[in-house]
Amino acid sequence: MGSGQVTDWQGKHVTVAGLGVSGLPAARVLHGLGARVTVVNDGDDERARAQAAELEALGVTVRLGDGATLPDGTELIVTAPGWKPDKPLFAAAERAGVPVWGDVELAWRLRGPDAAPWLAVTGTNGKTTTVQMLASILEAAGLRTAAVGNIGVSLLDAVLGEERYDVLAVELSSYQLHWAPSLRAHSAAVLNLAPDHLDWHGSMEAYAADKGHIYEGNRVACVYNMADKATEDLVREADVEEGCRAVGFTLGTPGPSQLGVVDGILVDRAFVENRQQNAQELAEVSDVNPPAPHNIANALAAAALARAFGVPATAVRDGLRAFTPDAHRIAHIADVDGVAYVDDSKATNTHAAEASLAAYESIVWIAGGLAKGATFDELVTRAAQRLRGVVLIGADRALIREALARHAPEVPVVDLDRTDTGAMLAAVQEARRLAVAGDTVLLAPACASMDMFTNYNKRGDAFAEAVRGLGA
């Protein structure tokens, strides 16, 4: 099972590691190709048993409660992206000389000879928005496309389904990239790099290396963030095809081979004739929804990938205008007594919260939740000048409170010591008390939500409901 396409799966012993979003389709697809599939799964709960029954009805072997032992005769492992590289199953595979692929690698290798090229996006924050913007731009150019990957639509379904695509907009997480050794995108972007998932990767260096893998073998453009030197370093280290170019994006004035912003206009100086002298207007900043700085950066990255694929400038403008962001991403909920209330519950880490806080001048900040090992000194230092007040919720709020005491001691802080369902309502009421006309009350927790809510969507919904209650 070298780097070439595997055309004959008949009778091959394949072990699928993990049930769930990627494991189920992988097991089904491999079984359909004639492989002898065994699924192993650590958990043995009600949901896993239901999924196992579904696969066993097809003739797939499922082993619940033991994800550590390598089944006899295994020739290949296809793993769910979330499985950590240090799991005993992978150590056993290495000893036995068995390759390990992720679902992205499997999808890449199952593509047909005339398959659609991939425009790929990774980064700590902004991936989903950028991929959706990219798909919107490609559609505006009349191309058959889909936003796929880490975004909900399975790459396996996109690659093996009936629908024929011209190009795919692919969101890839660091986990997925770790397990996709032979992936070679047409063009790719790393939006930014900040410490995240270090418990999984083991170190910042390993995390960055997995992200940087997205550039390997790029044909046309490696798109990087000029404000984030780490992304440029990954481009320098990448082994790309002859003629592939490094293309930077910046919120400032672009130089040759860059995209940037001039007088409220998104401008391309990379994909134009005579880029030393010429620039192409793509869209206005007001075409980007919402026009917060980090979202303009997302739009420039999406535009760069689309332009690398040969899309006309008008399609960039039309695609950005047609794009509506997902819920809970700097969503304006309401204005009450001259105060804007904004839901950015999706800001589940410090890097995302920093981008969100940078978008407003005077803020009452609602923050807290599960810190996942994060520290908050840098975030608070950068945001201190903008803070009118802070309301803290959630399990790890003390970490933020201590950072505020160190770096913004004059900012009033309300520490809500409650985790019941009414906690968000109380937080919004406290924020209203602190805010004055012209302020923004911003839910940008910088933390995960699972201490109090099922997910960040439910947290954002609770905030929106509380805000609507104020206006009633």
Buried (B, 14 or more C-beta within 10 A) or exposed (E): EEEEEBEEBEEBBBBBBBBBBBBBBBBBBBBEBEBBBBBBBBBEEEEBBEBBEBBEEEEBBBBBEEBEEBBEEBBBBBBBBBBBBEBEBBEBBEEEEBBBBBBBBBBBBBBEEEBBBBBBBBBBBBBBBBBBBBBBBBBBBEBEBBBBBBBEBBBBBBBBEEEEBEBBBBBBBBBBBBBBBBBBBBBBBBBBBBBBBBEBBEEBEBBBBBBBBBBBBBBBBBBBBBBBEBBBBBBEEBEBEEEBBBBBBBBEEBBEBBBBBEEEBBBBBBBBEEBEEEBBEBBBBEBBBBBBBBBBBBBBBBBBBBBBBEBBBEBBBBBBBBBEBEBBBBBEBBEBEEBBBBBBBBBBBBBBBBBBBEBBEBBBBBBBBBBBEBBBBBBBEBBBEBBBBBBBBBBBBEBBBBBBEEBBEEBBBBBBEEEEEEBBBBBBBBBBEBBEEEBBBBBBBBBBBBBBBEBBBBBBBBBBEBBBEBEE
